[in-house]
Amino acid sequence: MTDKDLEEIEEIFNRSIGVFAKIFQHKLDLVIECQKMLVEKMDGVEERLGEKIDAVAHEHISPSSRYRDSQKLQSF
């Protein structure tokens, strides 16, 4: 094996490593992008769920039960 052969092998190896690095970086970028989308979607779901829970809680508190609760607090 000559020095020229070793240089060709090294060039091929370096190109291969470069290609694999680009492919890996692209896949990593996709994972990061999907992670960001999931976080945004979860934030939206959390916000809507909180609003629905608040709405249900306010529906179940009738004016008469609020009056009874305030009377119980005043009796202490």
PDB file of N, CA, C and O in Angstrom, chain B, residues numbered from 101:
ATOM      1  N   MET B 101       0.850  -1.168   0.000  1.00  0.00           N
ATOM      2  CA  MET B 101       0.000   0.000   0.000  1.00  0.00           C
ATOM      3  C   MET B 101       0.902   1.239   0.000  1.00  0.00           C
ATOM      4  O   MET B 101       1.841   1.361   0.786  1.00  0.00           O
ATOM      5  N   THR B 102       0.579   2.124  -0.895  1.00  0.00           N
ATOM      6  CA  THR B 102       1.400   3.324  -1.013  1.00  0.00           C
ATOM      7  C   THR B 102       0.794   4.465  -0.207  1.00  0.00           C
ATOM      8  O   THR B 102      -0.320   4.369   0.310  1.00  0.00           O
ATOM      9  N   ASP B 103       1.554   5.539  -0.117  1.00  0.00           N
ATOM     10  CA  ASP B 103       1.044   6.724   0.589  1.00  0.00           C
ATOM     11  C   ASP B 103      -0.189   7.283  -0.123  1.00  0.00           C
ATOM     12  O   ASP B 103      -1.114   7.782   0.518  1.00  0.00           O
ATOM     13  N   LYS B 104      -0.191   7.193  -1.444  1.00  0.00           N
ATOM     14  CA  LYS B 104      -1.342   7.688  -2.215  1.00  0.00           C
ATOM     15  C   LYS B 104      -2.593   6.877  -1.872  1.00  0.00           C
ATOM     16  O   LYS B 104      -3.676   7.439  -1.709  1.00  0.00           O
ATOM     17  N   ASP B 105      -2.444   5.569  -1.765  1.00  0.00           N
ATOM     18  CA  ASP B 105      -3.572   4.709  -1.388  1.00  0.00           C
ATOM     19  C   ASP B 105      -4.093   5.069   0.006  1.00  0.00           C
ATOM     20  O   ASP B 105      -5.304   5.131   0.219  1.00  0.00           O
ATOM     21  N   LEU B 106      -3.198   5.303   0.936  1.00  0.00           N
ATOM     22  CA  LEU B 106      -3.599   5.679   2.298  1.00  0.00           C
ATOM     23  C   LEU B 106      -4.324   7.020   2.304  1.00  0.00           C
ATOM     24  O   LEU B 106      -5.291   7.202   3.044  1.00  0.00           O
ATOM     25  N   GLU B 107      -3.862   7.956   1.484  1.00  0.00           N
ATOM     26  CA  GLU B 107      -4.527   9.265   1.399  1.00  0.00           C
ATOM     27  C   GLU B 107      -5.934   9.127   0.823  1.00  0.00           C
ATOM     28  O   GLU B 107      -6.865   9.782   1.291  1.00  0.00           O
ATOM     29  N   GLU B 108      -6.090   8.267  -0.202  1.00  0.00           N
ATOM     30  CA  GLU B 108      -7.418   8.027  -0.788  1.00  0.00           C
ATOM     31  C   GLU B 108      -8.347   7.399   0.239  1.00  0.00           C
ATOM     32  O   GLU B 108      -9.510   7.789   0.345  1.00  0.00           O
ATOM     33  N   ILE B 109      -7.850   6.440   0.986  1.00  0.00           N
ATOM     34  CA  ILE B 109      -8.655   5.793   2.029  1.00  0.00           C
ATOM     35  C   ILE B 109      -9.068   6.810   3.084  1.00  0.00           C
ATOM     36  O   ILE B 109     -10.212   6.819   3.536  1.00  0.00           O
ATOM     37  N   GLU B 110      -8.136   7.658   3.469  1.00  0.00           N
ATOM     38  CA  GLU B 110      -8.439   8.683   4.469  1.00  0.00           C
ATOM     39  C   GLU B 110      -9.496   9.663   3.950  1.00  0.00           C
ATOM     40  O   GLU B 110     -10.396  10.053   4.693  1.00  0.00           O
ATOM     41  N   GLU B 111      -9.389  10.063   2.670  1.00  0.00           N
ATOM     42  CA  GLU B 111     -10.384  10.966   2.079  1.00  0.00           C
ATOM     43  C   GLU B 111     -11.763  10.322   2.053  1.00  0.00           C
ATOM     44  O   GLU B 111     -12.760  10.960   2.391  1.00  0.00           O
ATOM     45  N   ILE B 112     -11.818   9.057   1.652  1.00  0.00           N
ATOM     46  CA  ILE B 112     -13.094   8.335   1.614  1.00  0.00           C
ATOM     47  C   ILE B 112     -13.669   8.231   3.023  1.00  0.00           C
ATOM     48  O   ILE B 112     -14.863   8.441   3.235  1.00  0.00           O
ATOM     49  N   PHE B 113     -12.814   7.908   3.969  1.00  0.00           N
ATOM     50  CA  PHE B 113     -13.254   7.793   5.363  1.00  0.00           C
ATOM     51  C   PHE B 113     -13.798   9.130   5.868  1.00  0.00           C
ATOM     52  O   PHE B 113     -14.862   9.172   6.485  1.00  0.00           O
ATOM     53  N   ASN B 114     -13.076  10.219   5.610  1.00  0.00           N
ATOM     54  CA  ASN B 114     -13.520  11.545   6.060  1.00  0.00           C
ATOM     55  C   ASN B 114     -14.837  11.947   5.406  1.00  0.00           C
ATOM     56  O   ASN B 114     -15.709  12.515   6.062  1.00  0.00           O
ATOM     57  N   ARG B 115     -14.985  11.653   4.105  1.00  0.00           N
ATOM     58  CA  ARG B 115     -16.259  11.956   3.440  1.00  0.00           C
ATOM     59  C   ARG B 115     -17.397  11.147   4.047  1.00  0.00           C
ATOM     60  O   ARG B 115     -18.489  11.668   4.273  1.00  0.00           O
ATOM     61  N   SER B 116     -17.135   9.874   4.310  1.00  0.00           N
ATOM     62  CA  SER B 116     -18.171   9.017   4.902  1.00  0.00           C
ATOM     63  C   SER B 116     -18.584   9.541   6.273  1.00  0.00           C
ATOM     64  O   SER B 116     -19.772   9.611   6.587  1.00  0.00           O
ATOM     65  N   ILE B 117     -17.605   9.904   7.077  1.00  0.00           N
ATOM     66  CA  ILE B 117     -17.904  10.458   8.401  1.00  0.00           C
ATOM     67  C   ILE B 117     -18.722  11.738   8.255  1.00  0.00           C
ATOM     68  O   ILE B 117     -19.667  11.953   9.015  1.00  0.00           O
ATOM     69  N   GLY B 118     -18.378  12.584   7.299  1.00  0.00           N
ATOM     70  CA  GLY B 118     -19.117  13.823   7.063  1.00  0.00           C
ATOM     71  C   GLY B 118     -20.565  13.566   6.672  1.00  0.00           C
ATOM     72  O   GLY B 118     -21.478  14.238   7.151  1.00  0.00           O
ATOM     73  N   VAL B 119     -20.765  12.581   5.793  1.00  0.00           N
ATOM     74  CA  VAL B 119     -22.120  12.227   5.355  1.00  0.00           C
ATOM     75  C   VAL B 119     -22.927  11.704   6.538  1.00  0.00           C
ATOM     76  O   VAL B 119     -24.069  12.117   6.741  1.00  0.00           O
ATOM     77  N   PHE B 120     -22.346  10.804   7.313  1.00  0.00           N
ATOM     78  CA  PHE B 120     -23.041  10.264   8.484  1.00  0.00           C
ATOM     79  C   PHE B 120     -23.353  11.370   9.496  1.00  0.00           C
ATOM     80  O   PHE B 120     -24.420  11.362  10.110  1.00  0.00           O
ATOM     81  N   ALA B 121     -22.451  12.296   9.668  1.00  0.00           N
ATOM     82  CA  ALA B 121     -22.687  13.402  10.600  1.00  0.00           C
ATOM     83  C   ALA B 121     -23.851  14.263  10.130  1.00  0.00           C
ATOM     84  O   ALA B 121     -24.678  14.676  10.943  1.00  0.00           O
ATOM     85  N   LYS B 122     -23.930  14.543   8.822  1.00  0.00           N
ATOM     86  CA  LYS B 122     -25.046  15.334   8.289  1.00  0.00           C
ATOM     87  C   LYS B 122     -26.372  14.608   8.448  1.00  0.00           C
ATOM     88  O   LYS B 122     -27.377  15.212   8.820  1.00  0.00           O
ATOM     89  N   ILE B 123     -26.371  13.316   8.166  1.00  0.00           N
ATOM     90  CA  ILE B 123     -27.598  12.523   8.309  1.00  0.00           C
ATOM     91  C   ILE B 123     -28.044  12.514   9.768  1.00  0.00           C
ATOM     92  O   ILE B 123     -29.224  12.707  10.063  1.00  0.00           O
ATOM     93  N   PHE B 124     -27.110  12.292  10.666  1.00  0.00           N
ATOM     94  CA  PHE B 124     -27.434  12.258  12.091  1.00  0.00           C
ATOM     95  C   PHE B 124     -27.954  13.614  12.556  1.00  0.00           C
ATOM     96  O   PHE B 124     -28.928  13.672  13.307  1.00  0.00           O
ATOM     97  N   GLN B 125     -27.323  14.705  12.123  1.00  0.00           N
ATOM     98  CA  GLN B 125     -27.756  16.040  12.516  1.00  0.00           C
ATOM     99  C   GLN B 125     -29.166  16.318  12.012  1.00  0.00           C
ATOM    100  O   GLN B 125     -29.977  16.913  12.722  1.00  0.00           O
ATOM    101  N   HIS B 126     -29.461  15.888  10.786  1.00  0.00           N
ATOM    102  CA  HIS B 126     -30.801  16.088  10.228  1.00  0.00           C
ATOM    103  C   HIS B 126     -31.840  15.345  11.073  1.00  0.00           C
ATOM    104  O   HIS B 126     -32.899  15.891  11.384  1.00  0.00           O
ATOM    105  N   LYS B 127     -31.536  14.119  11.435  1.00  0.00           N
ATOM    106  CA  LYS B 127     -32.467  13.339  12.253  1.00  0.00           C
ATOM    107  C   LYS B 127     -32.621  13.962  13.638  1.00  0.00           C
ATOM    108  O   LYS B 127     -33.720  13.984  14.191  1.00  0.00           O
ATOM    109  N   LEU B 128     -31.551  14.455  14.185  1.00  0.00           N
ATOM    110  CA  LEU B 128     -31.611  15.114  15.486  1.00  0.00           C
ATOM    111  C   LEU B 128     -32.452  16.387  15.403  1.00  0.00           C
ATOM    112  O   LEU B 128     -33.229  16.676  16.313  1.00  0.00           O
ATOM    113  N   ASP B 129     -32.305  17.141  14.328  1.00  0.00           N
ATOM    114  CA  ASP B 129     -33.125  18.344  14.121  1.00  0.00           C
ATOM    115  C   ASP B 129     -34.603  17.993  14.053  1.00  0.00           C
ATOM    116  O   ASP B 129     -35.440  18.719  14.590  1.00  0.00           O
ATOM    117  N   LEU B 130     -34.932  16.879  13.395  1.00  0.00           N
ATOM    118  CA  LEU B 130     -36.331  16.439  13.321  1.00  0.00           C
ATOM    119  C   LEU B 130     -36.875  16.094  14.706  1.00  0.00           C
ATOM    120  O   LEU B 130     -38.005  16.449  15.042  1.00  0.00           O
ATOM    121  N   VAL B 131     -36.074  15.408  15.495  1.00  0.00           N
ATOM    122  CA  VAL B 131     -36.500  15.045  16.849  1.00  0.00           C
ATOM    123  C   VAL B 131     -36.745  16.303  17.680  1.00  0.00           C
ATOM    124  O   VAL B 131     -37.737  16.391  18.403  1.00  0.00           O
ATOM    125  N   ILE B 132     -35.845  17.266  17.574  1.00  0.00           N
ATOM    126  CA  ILE B 132     -35.990  18.516  18.332  1.00  0.00           C
ATOM    127  C   ILE B 132     -37.238  19.268  17.884  1.00  0.00           C
ATOM    128  O   ILE B 132     -37.980  19.793  18.715  1.00  0.00           O
ATOM    129  N   GLU B 133     -37.473  19.322  16.579  1.00  0.00           N
ATOM    130  CA  GLU B 133     -38.651  20.017  16.062  1.00  0.00           C
ATOM    131  C   GLU B 133     -39.934  19.356  16.548  1.00  0.00           C
ATOM    132  O   GLU B 133     -40.878  20.038  16.946  1.00  0.00           O
ATOM    133  N   CYS B 134     -39.965  18.024  16.515  1.00  0.00           N
ATOM    134  CA  CYS B 134     -41.150  17.304  16.997  1.00  0.00           C
ATOM    135  C   CYS B 134     -41.346  17.513  18.495  1.00  0.00           C
ATOM    136  O   CYS B 134     -42.480  17.644  18.957  1.00  0.00           O
ATOM    137  N   GLN B 135     -40.275  17.545  19.241  1.00  0.00           N
ATOM    138  CA  GLN B 135     -40.360  17.778  20.687  1.00  0.00           C
ATOM    139  C   GLN B 135     -40.960  19.151  20.965  1.00  0.00           C
ATOM    140  O   GLN B 135     -41.806  19.288  21.848  1.00  0.00           O
ATOM    141  N   LYS B 136     -40.531  20.167  20.219  1.00  0.00           N
ATOM    142  CA  LYS B 136     -41.074  21.513  20.400  1.00  0.00           C
ATOM    143  C   LYS B 136     -42.563  21.543  20.076  1.00  0.00           C
ATOM    144  O   LYS B 136     -43.344  22.179  20.783  1.00  0.00           O
ATOM    145  N   MET B 137     -42.957  20.849  19.000  1.00  0.00           N
ATOM    146  CA  MET B 137     -44.373  20.809  18.633  1.00  0.00           C
ATOM    147  C   MET B 137     -45.193  20.130  19.721  1.00  0.00           C
ATOM    148  O   MET B 137     -46.288  20.586  20.050  1.00  0.00           O
ATOM    149  N   LEU B 138     -44.674  19.048  20.280  1.00  0.00           N
ATOM    150  CA  LEU B 138     -45.390  18.353  21.346  1.00  0.00           C
ATOM    151  C   LEU B 138     -45.554  19.229  22.582  1.00  0.00           C
ATOM    152  O   LEU B 138     -46.617  19.237  23.202  1.00  0.00           O
ATOM    153  N   VAL B 139     -44.517  19.957  22.936  1.00  0.00           N
ATOM    154  CA  VAL B 139     -44.590  20.846  24.099  1.00  0.00           C
ATOM    155  C   VAL B 139     -45.648  21.919  23.872  1.00  0.00           C
ATOM    156  O   VAL B 139     -46.438  22.209  24.770  1.00  0.00           O
ATOM    157  N   GLU B 140     -45.669  22.510  22.683  1.00  0.00           N
ATOM    158  CA  GLU B 140     -46.667  23.533  22.379  1.00  0.00           C
ATOM    159  C   GLU B 140     -48.071  22.950  22.429  1.00  0.00           C
ATOM    160  O   GLU B 140     -48.988  23.574  22.963  1.00  0.00           O
ATOM    161  N   LYS B 141     -48.239  21.757  21.876  1.00  0.00           N
ATOM    162  CA  LYS B 141     -49.554  21.114  21.888  1.00  0.00           C
ATOM    163  C   LYS B 141     -49.995  20.785  23.318  1.00  0.00           C
ATOM    164  O   LYS B 141     -51.158  20.973  23.675  1.00  0.00           O
ATOM    165  N   MET B 142     -49.058  20.295  24.126  1.00  0.00           N
ATOM    166  CA  MET B 142     -49.394  19.977  25.521  1.00  0.00           C
ATOM    167  C   MET B 142     -49.760  21.239  26.297  1.00  0.00           C
ATOM    168  O   MET B 142     -50.664  21.204  27.132  1.00  0.00           O
ATOM    169  N   ASP B 143     -49.077  22.348  26.039  1.00  0.00           N
ATOM    170  CA  ASP B 143     -49.409  23.603  26.700  1.00  0.00           C
ATOM    171  C   ASP B 143     -50.827  24.033  26.348  1.00  0.00           C
ATOM    172  O   ASP B 143     -51.583  24.474  27.215  1.00  0.00           O
ATOM    173  N   GLY B 144     -51.182  23.903  25.081  1.00  0.00           N
ATOM    174  CA  GLY B 144     -52.533  24.263  24.651  1.00  0.00           C
ATOM    175  C   GLY B 144     -53.581  23.378  25.289  1.00  0.00           C
ATOM    176  O   GLY B 144     -54.625  23.863  25.726  1.00  0.00           O
ATOM    177  N   VAL B 145     -53.309  22.074  25.348  1.00  0.00           N
ATOM    178  CA  VAL B 145     -54.252  21.139  25.967  1.00  0.00           C
ATOM    179  C   VAL B 145     -54.392  21.443  27.450  1.00  0.00           C
ATOM    180  O   VAL B 145     -55.498  21.413  27.990  1.00  0.00           O
ATOM    181  N   GLU B 146     -53.282  21.735  28.108  1.00  0.00           N
ATOM    182  CA  GLU B 146     -53.319  22.056  29.534  1.00  0.00           C
ATOM    183  C   GLU B 146     -54.164  23.304  29.785  1.00  0.00           C
ATOM    184  O   GLU B 146     -54.947  23.355  30.733  1.00  0.00           O
ATOM    185  N   GLU B 147     -53.998  24.303  28.929  1.00  0.00           N
ATOM    186  CA  GLU B 147     -54.757  25.543  29.083  1.00  0.00           C
ATOM    187  C   GLU B 147     -56.251  25.302  28.873  1.00  0.00           C
ATOM    188  O   GLU B 147     -57.077  25.767  29.659  1.00  0.00           O
ATOM    189  N   ARG B 148     -56.592  24.574  27.809  1.00  0.00           N
ATOM    190  CA  ARG B 148     -58.017  24.295  27.545  1.00  0.00           C
ATOM    191  C   ARG B 148     -58.624  23.437  28.641  1.00  0.00           C
ATOM    192  O   ARG B 148     -59.770  23.652  29.037  1.00  0.00           O
ATOM    193  N   LEU B 149     -57.869  22.471  29.132  1.00  0.00           N
ATOM    194  CA  LEU B 149     -58.369  21.614  30.203  1.00  0.00           C
ATOM    195  C   LEU B 149     -58.618  22.429  31.464  1.00  0.00           C
ATOM    196  O   LEU B 149     -59.628  22.237  32.142  1.00  0.00           O
ATOM    197  N   GLY B 150     -57.704  23.336  31.777  1.00  0.00           N
ATOM    198  CA  GLY B 150     -57.896  24.202  32.942  1.00  0.00           C
ATOM    199  C   GLY B 150     -59.149  25.053  32.810  1.00  0.00           C
ATOM    200  O   GLY B 150     -59.891  25.224  33.777  1.00  0.00           O
ATOM    201  N   GLU B 151     -59.388  25.588  31.614  1.00  0.00           N
ATOM    202  CA  GLU B 151     -60.588  26.394  31.378  1.00  0.00           C
ATOM    203  C   GLU B 151     -61.846  25.549  31.555  1.00  0.00           C
ATOM    204  O   GLU B 151     -62.829  26.002  32.141  1.00  0.00           O
ATOM    205  N   LYS B 152     -61.809  24.317  31.043  1.00  0.00           N
ATOM    206  CA  LYS B 152     -62.990  23.439  31.174  1.00  0.00           C
ATOM    207  C   LYS B 152     -63.233  23.072  32.638  1.00  0.00           C
ATOM    208  O   LYS B 152     -64.378  23.038  33.089  1.00  0.00           O
ATOM    209  N   ILE B 153     -62.165  22.800  33.374  1.00  0.00           N
ATOM    210  CA  ILE B 153     -62.316  22.462  34.791  1.00  0.00           C
ATOM    211  C   ILE B 153     -62.902  23.653  35.544  1.00  0.00           C
ATOM    212  O   ILE B 153     -63.790  23.490  36.381  1.00  0.00           O
ATOM    213  N   ASP B 154     -62.401  24.853  35.243  1.00  0.00           N
ATOM    214  CA  ASP B 154     -62.936  26.048  35.888  1.00  0.00           C
ATOM    215  C   ASP B 154     -64.405  26.243  35.550  1.00  0.00           C
ATOM    216  O   ASP B 154     -65.196  26.609  36.418  1.00  0.00           O
ATOM    217  N   ALA B 155     -64.779  26.003  34.298  1.00  0.00           N
ATOM    218  CA  ALA B 155     -66.171  26.168  33.881  1.00  0.00           C
ATOM    219  C   ALA B 155     -67.068  25.176  34.601  1.00  0.00           C
ATOM    220  O   ALA B 155     -68.154  25.537  35.055  1.00  0.00           O
ATOM    221  N   VAL B 156     -66.627  23.933  34.710  1.00  0.00           N
ATOM    222  CA  VAL B 156     -67.423  22.919  35.411  1.00  0.00           C
ATOM    223  C   VAL B 156     -67.528  23.262  36.892  1.00  0.00           C
ATOM    224  O   VAL B 156     -68.593  23.103  37.489  1.00  0.00           O
ATOM    225  N   ALA B 157     -66.455  23.724  37.479  1.00  0.00           N
ATOM    226  CA  ALA B 157     -66.489  24.080  38.899  1.00  0.00           C
ATOM    227  C   ALA B 157     -67.457  25.223  39.144  1.00  0.00           C
ATOM    228  O   ALA B 157     -68.178  25.219  40.142  1.00  0.00           O
ATOM    229  N   HIS B 158     -67.486  26.199  38.253  1.00  0.00           N
ATOM    230  CA  HIS B 158     -68.396  27.331  38.425  1.00  0.00           C
ATOM    231  C   HIS B 158     -69.844  26.938  38.165  1.00  0.00           C
ATOM    232  O   HIS B 158     -70.751  27.517  38.763  1.00  0.00           O
ATOM    233  N   GLU B 159     -70.081  25.963  37.282  1.00  0.00           N
ATOM    234  CA  GLU B 159     -71.444  25.501  37.015  1.00  0.00           C
ATOM    235  C   GLU B 159     -72.033  24.804  38.235  1.00  0.00           C
ATOM    236  O   GLU B 159     -73.228  24.924  38.506  1.00  0.00           O
ATOM    237  N   HIS B 160     -71.197  24.077  38.971  1.00  0.00           N
ATOM    238  CA  HIS B 160     -71.691  23.288  40.095  1.00  0.00           C
ATOM    239  C   HIS B 160     -71.826  24.098  41.379  1.00  0.00           C
ATOM    240  O   HIS B 160     -72.337  23.590  42.377  1.00  0.00           O
ATOM    241  N   ILE B 161     -71.385  25.318  41.366  1.00  0.00           N
ATOM    242  CA  ILE B 161     -71.563  26.165  42.535  1.00  0.00           C
ATOM    243  C   ILE B 161     -72.787  27.039  42.268  1.00  0.00           C
ATOM    244  O   ILE B 161     -72.697  28.075  41.608  1.00  0.00           O
ATOM    245  N   SER B 162     -73.927  26.604  42.790  1.00  0.00           N
ATOM    246  CA  SER B 162     -75.169  27.361  42.577  1.00  0.00           C
ATOM    247  C   SER B 162     -75.240  28.525  43.561  1.00  0.00           C
ATOM    248  O   SER B 162     -74.570  28.507  44.593  1.00  0.00           O
ATOM    249  N   PRO B 163     -76.044  29.528  43.247  1.00  0.00           N
ATOM    250  CA  PRO B 163     -76.169  30.672  44.165  1.00  0.00           C
ATOM    251  C   PRO B 163     -76.639  30.261  45.553  1.00  0.00           C
ATOM    252  O   PRO B 163     -76.181  30.834  46.542  1.00  0.00           O
ATOM    253  N   SER B 164     -77.546  29.277  45.660  1.00  0.00           N
ATOM    254  CA  SER B 164     -78.034  28.878  46.984  1.00  0.00           C
ATOM    255  C   SER B 164     -76.922  28.197  47.793  1.00  0.00           C
ATOM    256  O   SER B 164     -76.845  28.385  49.008  1.00  0.00           O
ATOM    257  N   SER B 165     -76.061  27.408  47.134  1.00  0.00           N
ATOM    258  CA  SER B 165     -74.984  26.769  47.887  1.00  0.00           C
ATOM    259  C   SER B 165     -73.948  27.801  48.305  1.00  0.00           C
ATOM    260  O   SER B 165     -73.327  27.660  49.358  1.00  0.00           O
ATOM    261  N   ARG B 166     -73.754  28.829  47.503  1.00  0.00           N
ATOM    262  CA  ARG B 166     -72.828  29.899  47.897  1.00  0.00           C
ATOM    263  C   ARG B 166     -73.362  30.611  49.147  1.00  0.00           C
ATOM    264  O   ARG B 166     -72.602  30.952  50.053  1.00  0.00           O
ATOM    265  N   TYR B 167     -74.691  30.830  49.179  1.00  0.00           N
ATOM    266  CA  TYR B 167     -75.312  31.495  50.326  1.00  0.00           C
ATOM    267  C   TYR B 167     -75.160  30.630  51.570  1.00  0.00           C
ATOM    268  O   TYR B 167     -74.812  31.132  52.639  1.00  0.00           O
ATOM    269  N   ARG B 168     -75.423  29.318  51.434  1.00  0.00           N
ATOM    270  CA  ARG B 168     -75.298  28.407  52.585  1.00  0.00           C
ATOM    271  C   ARG B 168     -73.854  28.378  53.085  1.00  0.00           C
ATOM    272  O   ARG B 168     -73.604  28.402  54.290  1.00  0.00           O
ATOM    273  N   ASP B 169     -72.897  28.326  52.136  1.00  0.00           N
ATOM    274  CA  ASP B 169     -71.484  28.307  52.534  1.00  0.00           C
ATOM    275  C   ASP B 169     -71.107  29.577  53.265  1.00  0.00           C
ATOM    276  O   ASP B 169     -70.385  29.526  54.260  1.00  0.00           O
ATOM    277  N   SER B 170     -71.582  30.711  52.792  1.00  0.00           N
ATOM    278  CA  SER B 170     -71.241  31.964  53.471  1.00  0.00           C
ATOM    279  C   SER B 170     -71.900  32.034  54.842  1.00  0.00           C
ATOM    280  O   SER B 170     -71.327  32.607  55.769  1.00  0.00           O
ATOM    281  N   GLN B 171     -73.090  31.465  54.989  1.00  0.00           N
ATOM    282  CA  GLN B 171     -73.765  31.446  56.292  1.00  0.00           C
ATOM    283  C   GLN B 171     -72.989  30.539  57.262  1.00  0.00           C
ATOM    284  O   GLN B 171     -72.883  30.857  58.447  1.00  0.00           O
ATOM    285  N   LYS B 172     -72.453  29.429  56.776  1.00  0.00           N
ATOM    286  CA  LYS B 172     -71.666  28.526  57.623  1.00  0.00           C
ATOM    287  C   LYS B 172     -70.415  29.226  58.102  1.00  0.00           C
ATOM    288  O   LYS B 172     -70.031  29.084  59.263  1.00  0.00           O
ATOM    289  N   LEU B 173     -69.768  29.987  57.219  1.00  0.00           N
ATOM    290  CA  LEU B 173     -68.570  30.697  57.617  1.00  0.00           C
ATOM    291  C   LEU B 173     -68.871  31.792  58.638  1.00  0.00           C
ATOM    292  O   LEU B 173     -68.062  32.044  59.531  1.00  0.00           O
ATOM    293  N   GLN B 174     -70.018  32.439  58.516  1.00  0.00           N
ATOM    294  CA  GLN B 174     -70.380  33.503  59.445  1.00  0.00           C
ATOM    295  C   GLN B 174     -70.736  32.939  60.821  1.00  0.00           C
ATOM    296  O   GLN B 174     -70.590  33.635  61.826  1.00  0.00           O
ATOM    297  N   SER B 175     -71.193  31.705  60.881  1.00  0.00           N
ATOM    298  CA  SER B 175     -71.593  31.130  62.172  1.00  0.00           C
ATOM    299  C   SER B 175     -70.390  30.771  63.037  1.00  0.00           C
ATOM    300  O   SER B 175     -70.550  30.543  64.237  1.00  0.00           O
ATOM    301  N   PHE B 176     -69.187  30.714  62.458  1.00  0.00           N
ATOM    302  CA  PHE B 176     -68.003  30.414  63.241  1.00  0.00           C
ATOM    303  C   PHE B 176     -67.652  31.592  64.036  1.00  0.00           C
ATOM    304  O   PHE B 176     -66.673  31.565  64.781  1.00  0.00           O
TER     305      PHE B 176
END
